[in-house]
């Protein structure tokens, strides 16, 4: 048998072969009649030497394996991946877009802590000053009613206004203004003398407010901030779950999230890295895969995919000779700077987010990339009992929670929603004998009509993502 480096790879010499060779060499030197049994001094010495040599062979085999992608582990696999410009994805904490509600002018420093009911701590990634420039919510009140006067404020690009009648009081004017706010984009709650509270339904795209009318006052502002889990890993945060303040700040009343958190991940395992090498490796520096790899290396990025249109005519909504990076997580400006650094010259970086990046001579270039567009999923589950099992009291909540938990791994950008896969989390609830599932999808938070629900897959575009929330899952027992 051939050992060492062979045409078939490295073959380590086993201990029993080494032992026989050492015994033969020992007898050749000291005589054939020498006692090399395991109980003899000479035999024990030869055995110990054979073990040491076997360990050296094992080290050589490990060194050989460290150069093979299929067997390398840890840092050695990282080094092999680096040869094709691929980096292991680092562990990342769950990111949550939240509204910091409080008095205008209040400053909340980076590192401010909040927590979930389950105890996980989240820290504010950047300092926030509560002001009207970047909001997820606000509350206002009409303080004086004047007949014939026009009351107005600007919400983003839209002016909200109402001209008061002579018999209108403050609360009537408030209600009129509230009725003119787009309730598909904003949640509006008229609290009468306590004022009107407005917040983003999406919960992750900040807006601005301009309110200068002296007959109205701002009661409270909910400024946009990003919290990240102190502990990396896949921590799921549902809407409204991040609402407990750990570090008190004067002027800060509450923190709440109106959108599901962007779930973090553990460090990429050796197996995951091996499987991803073929898809993520790059040889050039400006092709789609190279740009994608560079974006994925940005801290806080959870997903990146790059699409291109190399034709001279528009395709899939992209201009001629352009590319579009679809990104989840990460800082907008940092993403734009990386795209500018690694992207090809003369090709448009297209997307629904635009940022200016200066070059080495100070000239500004507009760089585009995209954040996924939400496709809001609505689900109806009807179930029948299994008479042989006991149905839990909280069966409705259990079904909802199981579907949401499944969605954390079953949904991603550009991935169609296969409705049949949701049967598994439903049937995990004990006592379910039969279930039907129908789904619908909308571009906003307006509930779909009953006729829109179908037992069919939902097609998700390349720049879209299916978004689930327990409030949009209806669970009811099937009528007998």
C-alpha positions as CSV (number, residue, x, y, z in Angstrom):
1,X,0.0,0.0,0.0
2,X,1.3,3.5,-0.9
3,X,1.2,6.1,1.9
4,X,1.7,9.8,1.9
5,X,1.0,12.0,-1.2
6,X,-0.5,9.7,-3.8
7,X,-2.4,10.3,-7.0
8,X,-5.6,9.8,-5.0
9,X,-4.7,12.3,-2.3
10,X,-3.0,11.9,1.0
11,X,-3.1,8.5,2.6
12,X,-2.0,8.4,6.3
13,X,0.0,5.4,7.5
14,X,-2.1,3.6,10.2
15,X,-0.7,2.8,13.7
16,X,-0.6,-1.0,13.2
17,X,1.6,-0.6,10.0
18,X,3.9,1.8,11.8
19,X,4.2,-0.6,14.8
20,X,5.2,-3.5,12.6
21,X,7.8,-1.4,10.7
22,X,9.3,-0.1,14.0
23,X,9.5,-3.7,15.4
24,X,11.2,-4.9,12.3
25,X,13.7,-2.0,12.4
26,X,14.4,-2.6,16.1
27,X,15.0,-6.4,15.6
28,X,17.2,-5.6,12.6
29,X,19.4,-3.5,14.8
30,X,19.4,-5.4,18.1
31,X,18.7,-9.0,17.0
32,X,15.8,-11.2,16.0
33,X,15.5,-12.8,19.4
34,X,14.8,-9.6,21.3
35,X,11.5,-9.6,23.3
36,X,9.2,-6.9,21.9
37,X,6.0,-8.0,23.6
38,X,3.8,-5.4,25.0
39,X,4.9,-6.2,28.6
40,X,8.6,-5.9,27.9
41,X,10.6,-2.7,28.3
42,X,11.8,-2.8,24.7
43,X,8.2,-3.5,23.4
44,X,6.8,-0.6,25.4
45,X,9.5,1.7,24.0
46,X,8.8,0.6,20.4
47,X,5.1,1.0,21.0
48,X,5.5,4.6,22.3
49,X,7.7,5.5,19.3
50,X,5.1,4.1,17.0
51,X,2.3,6.2,18.6
52,X,4.4,9.4,18.2
53,X,5.0,8.6,14.6
54,X,1.3,7.9,14.1
55,X,0.5,11.3,15.6
56,X,2.9,13.0,13.2
57,X,1.1,11.2,10.3
58,X,-2.2,12.5,11.6
59,X,-0.8,16.1,11.7
60,X,0.4,15.7,8.1
61,X,-3.1,14.5,7.2
62,X,-4.7,17.5,8.9
63,X,-2.3,19.8,7.1
64,X,-3.4,18.2,3.8
65,X,-7.1,18.5,4.8
66,X,-6.6,22.2,5.6
67,X,-6.0,22.8,1.9
68,X,-9.1,21.0,0.8
69,X,-12.4,22.9,0.8
70,X,-14.4,19.8,1.5
71,X,-12.5,19.0,4.7
72,X,-11.0,22.3,5.9
73,X,-12.5,23.8,9.0
74,X,-12.5,27.2,10.8
75,X,-9.8,29.6,9.9
76,X,-8.3,27.3,7.3
77,X,-11.6,27.2,5.4
78,X,-11.7,31.0,5.7
79,X,-8.3,31.2,4.0
80,X,-9.4,29.0,1.2
81,X,-12.6,31.1,0.7
82,X,-10.4,34.2,0.6
83,X,-8.6,32.9,-2.4
84,X,-11.8,33.3,-4.4
85,X,-12.7,36.6,-2.6
86,X,-15.4,35.2,-0.4
87,X,-15.8,36.0,3.3
88,X,-17.6,34.1,6.0
89,X,-20.8,35.9,6.9
90,X,-20.4,37.3,10.4
91,X,-22.9,36.9,13.2
92,X,-25.3,39.9,13.3
93,X,-27.9,41.1,15.7
94,X,-31.5,41.6,14.9
95,X,-32.2,45.2,13.9
96,X,-35.4,47.0,14.8
97,X,-36.8,50.3,13.4
98,X,-38.5,52.0,16.3
99,X,-40.2,55.3,17.2
100,X,-38.7,57.2,20.1
101,X,-41.6,59.1,21.6
102,X,-41.0,62.1,23.7
103,X,-40.7,65.9,24.0
104,X,-39.3,67.8,21.0
105,X,-35.6,68.6,21.4
106,X,-34.8,65.5,23.6
107,X,-31.5,63.9,22.8
108,X,-31.1,60.2,23.1
109,X,-27.5,58.9,22.9
110,X,-26.3,55.9,21.0
111,X,-26.3,52.9,23.2
112,X,-29.6,53.7,24.8
113,X,-31.1,50.3,25.9
114,X,-34.5,48.8,25.5
115,X,-35.6,45.2,25.9
116,X,-38.1,42.5,24.9
117,X,-40.4,40.9,27.4
118,X,-38.2,37.8,27.0
119,X,-35.2,39.8,28.3
120,X,-33.1,40.4,25.2
121,X,-31.4,43.8,25.3
122,X,-31.3,46.1,22.3
123,X,-29.1,49.2,21.9
124,X,-29.6,52.3,19.8
125,X,-27.1,52.3,17.0
126,X,-26.9,56.1,16.5
127,X,-27.8,59.1,18.6
128,X,-31.3,60.5,18.0
129,X,-32.6,64.0,18.6
130,X,-36.4,64.0,18.8
131,X,-37.4,66.6,16.1
132,X,-39.9,66.8,13.2
133,X,-37.3,66.0,10.5
134,X,-37.3,62.2,10.8
135,X,-40.4,60.7,12.3
136,X,-42.3,57.5,12.6
137,X,-45.1,59.2,14.5
138,X,-46.4,62.4,16.1
139,X,-49.3,63.7,18.1
140,X,-50.9,67.2,17.7
141,X,-53.7,69.2,19.3
142,X,-55.8,72.1,18.2
143,X,-55.6,74.7,20.9
144,X,-57.8,77.5,19.5
145,X,-60.9,77.4,17.2
146,X,-61.3,80.4,14.9
147,X,-64.2,80.4,12.4
148,X,-63.1,80.9,8.8
149,X,-59.4,80.2,9.6
150,X,-57.5,77.5,7.7
151,X,-55.6,75.0,9.8
152,X,-52.8,73.2,8.1
153,X,-49.6,71.2,8.4
154,X,-47.3,69.4,6.0
155,X,-46.9,65.6,6.4
156,X,-44.0,64.6,4.1
157,X,-44.9,66.1,0.7
158,X,-48.6,66.4,1.5
159,X,-50.3,69.4,3.0
160,X,-53.2,68.5,5.3
161,X,-55.6,71.4,5.8
162,X,-59.1,72.3,6.9
163,X,-61.0,75.6,6.9
164,X,-63.1,75.9,10.1
165,X,-66.8,76.8,10.1
166,X,-68.1,79.3,12.6
167,X,-69.5,76.7,14.9
168,X,-66.4,74.3,14.8
169,X,-64.7,73.8,18.1
170,X,-61.1,72.5,18.7
171,X,-62.0,68.8,18.7
172,X,-64.1,69.2,15.5
173,X,-61.2,70.8,13.7
174,X,-58.9,68.1,15.0
175,X,-61.2,65.4,13.7
176,X,-61.5,67.1,10.3
177,X,-57.7,67.3,10.0
178,X,-57.4,63.6,11.1
179,X,-59.9,62.5,8.4
180,X,-57.7,64.0,5.7
181,X,-54.6,62.0,6.6
182,X,-54.1,59.0,4.3
183,X,-55.1,56.0,6.5
184,X,-53.5,53.5,4.2
185,X,-50.0,55.0,5.0
186,X,-50.7,56.2,8.5
187,X,-52.5,54.9,11.5
188,X,-54.6,57.8,12.9
189,X,-56.2,57.8,16.4
190,X,-58.3,60.8,17.5
191,X,-58.2,61.1,21.2
192,X,-60.4,64.2,21.5
193,X,-59.0,66.7,24.0
194,X,-55.8,64.6,24.3
195,X,-55.1,65.2,20.6
196,X,-54.6,63.2,17.5
197,X,-51.9,60.5,17.3
198,X,-50.5,59.5,14.0
199,X,-47.8,56.9,13.1
200,X,-46.5,55.1,10.1
201,X,-48.2,51.9,9.2
202,X,-45.1,50.6,7.5
203,X,-43.0,51.4,10.5
204,X,-39.6,51.6,8.8
205,X,-39.6,54.6,6.4
206,X,-39.3,57.9,8.2
207,X,-41.2,61.0,7.2
208,X,-41.0,64.7,8.1
209,X,-43.5,67.1,9.7
210,X,-43.9,70.8,9.3
211,X,-46.4,72.4,11.8
212,X,-46.1,76.1,12.4
213,X,-49.8,77.1,12.9
214,X,-49.9,79.0,16.3
215,X,-53.4,77.6,16.8
216,X,-52.1,74.0,16.9
217,X,-49.4,72.5,19.1
218,X,-47.2,69.4,18.9
219,X,-47.9,67.2,21.8
220,X,-45.3,64.5,21.2
221,X,-43.0,63.3,18.5
222,X,-41.9,59.7,17.7
223,X,-38.5,60.1,16.0
224,X,-37.0,57.3,13.9
225,X,-34.2,55.2,15.4
226,X,-32.6,51.9,14.9
227,X,-32.0,49.4,17.7
228,X,-29.8,46.4,17.4
229,X,-29.7,43.3,19.6
230,X,-26.8,43.2,22.1
231,X,-26.5,39.5,21.4
232,X,-26.0,38.4,17.8
233,X,-28.3,35.7,16.5
234,X,-31.8,35.1,15.1
235,X,-34.0,36.9,17.6
236,X,-37.5,37.4,16.2
237,X,-39.1,40.8,17.1
238,X,-42.8,41.2,16.3
239,X,-44.6,44.5,15.8
240,X,-44.8,46.3,19.1
241,X,-42.6,43.9,21.0
242,X,-39.7,46.3,21.6
243,X,-41.4,48.6,24.1
244,X,-39.6,48.4,27.4
245,X,-37.1,51.1,28.2
246,X,-34.1,50.0,30.3
247,X,-32.2,53.3,30.3
248,X,-34.4,56.2,31.3
249,X,-33.8,59.6,29.6
250,X,-35.5,62.9,30.6
251,X,-38.0,63.8,27.9
252,X,-38.2,60.3,26.4
253,X,-41.6,58.8,27.2
254,X,-41.7,55.5,25.3
255,X,-40.1,53.4,22.5
256,X,-42.2,51.2,20.2
257,X,-41.6,49.4,16.8
258,X,-44.3,49.5,14.2
259,X,-42.5,47.0,11.9
260,X,-41.2,43.5,12.4
261,X,-37.5,43.4,13.2
262,X,-34.9,42.4,10.6
263,X,-33.9,39.1,12.2
264,X,-30.2,38.6,12.8
265,X,-28.1,35.5,12.2
266,X,-25.4,33.3,13.7
267,X,-22.0,33.3,12.2
268,X,-22.0,31.3,9.0
269,X,-21.1,27.7,9.7
270,X,-18.4,25.7,7.8
271,X,-21.1,23.8,6.0
272,X,-23.0,26.9,5.0
273,X,-19.8,28.5,3.8
274,X,-18.9,25.5,1.7
275,X,-22.3,25.4,0.1
276,X,-22.2,29.1,-0.6
277,X,-18.7,29.2,-2.2
278,X,-19.8,28.3,-5.6
279,X,-22.5,31.0,-5.7
280,X,-20.5,33.8,-4.0
281,X,-17.0,33.5,-5.4
282,X,-15.9,36.1,-7.8
283,X,-13.0,36.5,-10.2
284,X,-13.7,40.0,-11.5
285,X,-14.1,43.1,-9.5
286,X,-17.1,44.8,-11.1
287,X,-19.5,42.0,-12.0
288,X,-22.8,41.3,-10.2
289,X,-21.3,38.7,-7.9
290,X,-18.4,41.0,-6.9
291,X,-20.7,43.9,-6.1
292,X,-23.0,41.5,-4.1
293,X,-20.1,40.1,-2.1
294,X,-18.8,43.6,-1.3
295,X,-22.3,44.7,0.0
296,X,-22.7,41.5,2.1
297,X,-19.5,42.3,3.9
298,X,-21.0,45.6,5.2
299,X,-21.8,45.4,8.9
300,X,-25.6,45.0,9.4
301,X,-26.4,43.8,5.9
302,X,-28.6,40.6,6.1
303,X,-29.3,40.1,2.4
304,X,-27.9,41.4,-0.9
305,X,-28.6,40.4,-4.5
306,X,-27.6,42.2,-7.6
307,X,-29.5,42.2,-10.9
308,X,-28.4,43.8,-14.1
309,X,-29.8,44.9,-17.5
310,X,-27.1,44.6,-20.1
311,X,-29.5,45.3,-23.0
312,X,-30.1,48.6,-24.8
313,X,-33.8,48.7,-23.8
314,X,-35.6,48.7,-20.5
315,X,-36.0,45.3,-18.8
316,X,-37.9,44.4,-15.6
317,X,-38.3,48.0,-14.7
318,X,-34.5,48.7,-15.0
319,X,-33.1,51.2,-17.5
320,X,-30.8,50.1,-20.3
321,X,-27.2,49.3,-19.2
322,X,-27.9,49.4,-15.5
323,X,-27.7,47.2,-12.4
324,X,-29.8,47.1,-9.3
325,X,-28.6,46.0,-5.8
326,X,-31.5,44.8,-3.6
327,X,-30.3,45.1,0.1
328,X,-31.8,44.3,3.5
329,X,-30.1,46.0,6.5
330,X,-27.0,48.1,6.6
331,X,-26.5,51.9,6.4
332,X,-27.8,53.6,3.3
333,X,-24.7,55.8,2.8
334,X,-22.2,53.0,3.5
335,X,-24.0,50.8,0.9
336,X,-23.9,53.6,-1.7
337,X,-20.2,54.2,-1.1
338,X,-19.4,50.5,-1.5
339,X,-21.4,50.3,-4.7
340,X,-19.5,53.3,-6.0
341,X,-16.2,51.8,-5.1
342,X,-16.7,48.4,-6.7
343,X,-19.3,49.1,-9.4
344,X,-18.4,49.4,-13.1
345,X,-17.7,52.8,-14.6
346,X,-20.3,54.2,-17.0
347,X,-23.1,51.9,-15.8
348,X,-26.1,53.3,-13.9
349,X,-26.5,52.1,-10.3
350,X,-30.3,52.0,-10.3
351,X,-32.8,51.7,-7.4
352,X,-35.5,53.2,-5.2
353,X,-32.9,54.6,-2.8
354,X,-30.6,57.4,-4.0
355,X,-27.5,58.7,-2.2
356,X,-24.7,61.0,-3.3
357,X,-21.1,59.8,-3.0
358,X,-18.2,62.1,-3.6
359,X,-15.2,60.9,-5.6
360,X,-11.5,61.6,-4.9
361,X,-11.8,65.0,-6.6
362,X,-14.9,66.1,-4.7
363,X,-17.4,65.6,-7.5
364,X,-20.7,64.0,-6.3
365,X,-22.2,61.0,-8.0
366,X,-25.8,59.8,-7.4
367,X,-25.8,56.1,-6.6
368,X,-28.9,54.0,-6.4
369,X,-29.9,50.7,-4.8
370,X,-33.1,49.3,-3.7
371,X,-34.8,48.3,-0.4
372,X,-37.3,45.5,-0.9
373,X,-40.9,46.6,-1.6
374,X,-43.3,45.1,0.9
375,X,-46.0,42.7,-0.3
376,X,-48.3,42.5,2.6
377,X,-49.6,38.9,3.1
378,X,-53.1,38.3,4.5
379,X,-53.9,34.7,5.7
380,X,-57.2,33.0,6.6
381,X,-56.9,29.6,8.4
382,X,-60.0,27.5,9.0
383,X,-59.5,24.4,11.2
384,X,-61.5,21.4,12.4
385,X,-60.9,19.6,15.6
386,X,-59.3,16.2,16.0
387,X,-61.6,14.4,18.5
388,X,-58.8,12.1,19.6
389,X,-56.6,15.0,20.8
390,X,-57.1,17.9,23.2
391,X,-57.1,21.3,21.6
392,X,-55.1,24.0,23.5
393,X,-57.1,26.9,25.0
394,X,-54.9,29.4,23.0
395,X,-55.2,27.5,19.7
396,X,-55.7,30.7,17.7
397,X,-52.6,32.4,19.1
398,X,-50.6,29.1,18.7
399,X,-51.5,28.9,15.0
400,X,-50.6,32.5,14.4
401,X,-47.3,32.2,16.4
402,X,-46.3,29.1,14.5
403,X,-46.9,30.7,11.1
404,X,-44.9,33.8,12.0
405,X,-42.1,31.7,13.4
406,X,-42.0,29.7,10.1
407,X,-41.9,32.9,8.1
408,X,-38.6,33.8,9.6
409,X,-36.9,31.1,7.5
410,X,-39.5,30.5,4.9
411,X,-39.6,34.0,3.5
412,X,-36.9,36.1,1.8
413,X,-36.5,38.8,-0.9
414,X,-37.6,37.6,-4.3
415,X,-38.9,34.3,-3.0
416,X,-42.4,33.2,-3.9
417,X,-44.8,32.4,-1.0
418,X,-45.7,28.7,-1.3
419,X,-48.9,28.6,0.7
420,X,-48.9,24.8,1.1
421,X,-45.8,25.1,3.3
422,X,-47.8,26.9,6.0
423,X,-49.7,23.7,6.7
424,X,-46.8,22.3,8.6
425,X,-46.8,25.1,11.3
426,X,-50.6,24.8,11.5
427,X,-50.6,21.0,12.1
428,X,-47.8,21.4,14.7
429,X,-50.6,22.6,17.0
430,X,-52.1,19.6,18.8
431,X,-55.8,18.9,18.3
432,X,-55.9,20.1,14.6
433,X,-57.6,17.4,12.6
434,X,-58.2,19.4,9.3
435,X,-57.3,22.8,8.1
436,X,-57.7,25.0,5.0
437,X,-55.4,28.0,4.2
438,X,-56.1,30.8,1.8
439,X,-53.9,33.9,1.2
440,X,-54.0,37.3,-0.4
441,X,-51.4,40.0,-1.0
442,X,-51.7,43.8,-1.1
443,X,-49.3,46.6,-1.9
444,X,-50.5,48.6,1.2
445,X,-52.3,47.8,4.5
446,X,-55.8,48.1,3.1
447,X,-57.5,44.8,3.9
448,X,-58.4,42.8,0.7
449,X,-61.9,41.7,0.0
450,X,-62.9,38.2,0.9
451,X,-63.0,37.2,-2.8
452,X,-59.3,38.0,-3.1
453,X,-58.2,35.1,-0.8
454,X,-57.1,32.0,-2.7
455,X,-55.5,28.7,-1.9
456,X,-52.7,29.5,-4.3
457,X,-49.0,30.7,-4.2
458,X,-48.2,34.4,-4.2
459,X,-45.6,35.5,-6.8
460,X,-43.0,37.8,-5.3
461,X,-40.9,39.9,-7.7
462,X,-37.1,40.3,-7.6
463,X,-37.3,43.5,-5.6
464,X,-40.2,42.5,-3.3
465,X,-40.6,40.6,-0.1
466,X,-43.6,39.0,1.5
467,X,-44.3,40.6,4.9
468,X,-46.3,38.7,7.5
469,X,-47.8,39.9,10.8
470,X,-50.0,38.2,13.3
471,X,-52.6,41.0,12.9
472,X,-53.2,39.9,9.3
473,X,-53.7,36.2,10.1
474,X,-57.4,35.3,10.7
475,X,-57.9,32.0,12.4
476,X,-61.4,30.5,13.0
477,X,-62.9,27.1,13.7
478,X,-64.7,25.5,10.7
479,X,-68.4,25.5,11.1
480,X,-70.0,22.1,11.6
